[in-house]
Amino acid sequence: MKRVHIGHHFFGAGNLGDDFMLAGFFAALGSRASRAAFTCCVPHPWEPLARRFPQVDWRPYDEDSRRRSIEACDLWLGLGGSPFQSAVSSWFSDHLERETRLCAAARKPMYFLGVGGQDPAAYRVPALRAAARQAEAIWTRDPGTAEALRALVPTSVRAGADLAHAFFEANPPPKTQPGRLCAVLNFDFAPWPGLPSALEALAAIPASERVWIAQEARNLPGAERALYSAVSETEKARWRLHAVDIPGSTAAAALANWPGGEWVLSSRYHATLVAAWAGSRVAVLATNTKLSSAAQECGYPEMPLSGDPAALPGLLTAASPPQRSILLSRAALARRSCAEFAQAAGL
């Protein structure tokens, strides 16, 4: 049995999108997952993760646990997320710098699967470039990340799709509810000055219900709960706050609790993908390159944060949900990436 150490450490932090991706990984692996023993070190409570994902031996994030886990594994896997990021902070590059050194010292091969980039400057960060160069192979979740990496590293780089697509294919989210307007907003630890104007503009949408969706469980600055707390009392009366995740539940149960909206304003990557599978009309606030990638993938209109919020109603009403064939092709690509990784890993 192969011992695979999942080297990314964001699982359990409170972002439900990461759980959808991890569920997609195991859905795509299928029976091959039984041929491996998976470990992962996280700096978050790992008991809830163990209930949701019993396939993984969840461990604490101290230095000794990380070193021992890597020494005991057959290969290291950087699974999902946006490791190629630098604009918000150095949290991911700091983590990967240490993981890369531990893998080199233990002579363990590194792979990345279903990963993306978040800002162009990240590809110039020495720690991130070193991690990519040391990898045996990288499967990205979008063509843009693959193109950027191919220009930098001799590693085998293949463009794939986000692994959550495999999960959404097997567990379709709730269908859209006519007349429902949803917002899933996150601005990476900072408020968006255009939010009051955006909400005022959205009043023009003839919605019978307005749902403020919290994909993030934590009350982080710039995330859904904190943004909702800061809006005016008038807007609070218009919108219903809905926390999607159900503590202790499966990822499928949490997805079933996602409100399907006829219209969705999103600045969350996985929320955009959920809305696409639900058949929603979506306008994407492109806060970074991964949001632009999601918009392009689904054929949704996007607007930078510097854009005019007054344009949002027009973008939402003009948007069309992607054809199902497009989504199925993304799920197939996600499954193919996992199959190629499994072959390379000897599963």
C-alpha positions, 0 to 999 in steps of 0.5 A, spaced: 500 500 500 502 506 498 503 512 503 501 518 500 502 525 505 497 530 503 502 536 504 497 542 503 495 545 510 488 549 509 483 543 510 479 544 516 480 552 516 473 553 515 472 554 507 467 549 505 470 550 498 476 546 500 472 540 502 468 540 496 475 539 492 477 534 497 471 530 496 472 530 488 479 527 489 476 521 493 470 521 488 475 521 482 480 516 485 474 511 486 477 504 488 484 506 487 483 510 494 483 503 497 490 502 495 493 508 499 494 510 506 493 518 506 496 522 512 495 530 512 498 535 518 493 541 519 493 547 524 486 546 525 481 542 529 482 535 525 476 531 529 471 534 524 475 533 518 476 525 521 468 525 521 467 528 514 474 524 511 475 518 514 480 516 509 485 521 511 489 520 518 489 527 520 495 529 524 497 536 528 501 541 524 507 541 529 514 540 526 515 533 528 509 531 526 510 534 519 517 531 518 515 524 521 509 524 516 514 526 510 519 521 512 514 515 513 510 517 506 512 514 499 510 521 496 508 528 497 502 531 494 500 538 494 492 537 493 488 543 490 487 550 492 491 556 490 499 555 492 501 560 487 499 566 491 503 572 494 498 578 494 495 577 500 500 574 505 506 569 505 502 564 508 502 559 503 509 560 500 512 559 507 509 553 508 511 550 502 518 552 503 519 548 509 515 542 506 520 542 500 526 542 504 523 536 508 521 532 502 528 534 499 532 531 506 527 525 506 528 524 498 521 524 497 518 525 490 513 531 490 506 532 486 501 537 485 494 536 483 488 540 481 492 546 483 491 554 481 494 560 481 492 567 484 496 572 482 501 573 477 507 575 482 506 569 485 510 565 480 516 570 481 516 568 489 523 563 490 519 559 495 514 557 490 518 556 484 523 552 488 517 547 490 514 547 483 521 545 480 522 540 485 515 537 483 515 530 479 509 533 475 503 538 476 496 538 474 493 544 474 486 546 475 486 551 469 490 553 463 492 559 465 496 556 471 499 551 466 501 556 462 505 560 467 508 554 470 510 551 463 514 558 462 518 557 469 519 549 470 522 543 467 517 539 471 511 536 467 505 540 467 498 538 465 492 543 465 486 539 468 480 542 472 478 543 479 477 536 482 470 539 485 467 538 478 468 530 480 464 531 486 458 536 483 457 531 477 456 525 482 452 530 487 449 535 484 447 541 488 440 544 489 437 547 483 436 554 482 429 557 485 426 562 480 426 569 483 432 568 488 438 572 488 444 570 492 450 573 494 457 570 496 462 575 497 469 575 500 475 580 499 481 577 502 481 580 509 479 587 507 472 590 505 470 592 498 468 600 498 464 599 492 459 594 496 454 599 498 453 601 491 453 594 489 447 592 494 444 599 492 444 597 485 442 590 486 435 593 488 433 593 481 433 585 480 426 583 481 428 578 486 422 575 491 428 572 496 435 575 497 440 570 500 447 572 503 450 565 503 456 564 508 461 559 504 466 561 510 465 558 517 469 563 520 468 570 521 474 573 518 475 580 516 472 581 508 469 574 508 461 573 508 459 574 515 463 580 517 461 583 511 454 582 512 455 584 519 457 591 517 452 592 512 446 597 513 440 595 517 436 596 511 440 591 507 440 586 513 432 587 512 433 585 505 437 579 505 437 573 509 444 570 512 445 563 510 451 559 513 451 553 508 456 548 512 453 543 517 458 541 522 459 534 523 455 532 516 458 530 510 460 534 504 454 532 500 449 534 506 453 541 506 452 541 499 445 539 499 444 545 504 446 550 498 441 555 496 440 555 489 439 562 486 436 564 479 441 570 480 448 569 484 453 575 485 460 571 487 467 573 489 468 566 491 471 561 486 468 554 488 461 558 489 461 560 482 462 553 480 457 550 485 452 556 481 454 553 475 452 546 476 446 549 479 444 552 473 444 559 476 446 566 472 452 569 475 456 575 475 463 574 478 467 579 481 474 578 479 478 579 485 484 575 483 486 571 477 482 565 480 476 568 479 477 570 472 479 563 471 472 561 474 468 566 470 472 564 463 471 557 464 463 557 465 462 563 460 460 568 466 461 575 465 466 578 470 467 585 473 473 587 476 473 591 483 474 597 480 468 597 475 462 600 476 457 597 481 451 600 477 453 595 471 451 589 476 444 588 475 445 588 467 451 583 468 446 578 472 440 579 467 444 578 461 448 572 464 447 565 462 448 558 465 453 554 462 451 548 457 451 541 461 456 539 456 461 544 458 461 542 466 461 534 464 467 535 460 470 539 466 468 533 471 471 528 466 478 532 466 478 532 473 477 525 473 483 524 468 488 528 472 486 524 478 487 517 474 494 520 471 496 522 478 494 515 480 498 511 475 504 516 476 503 514 484 503 507 482 496 506 485 
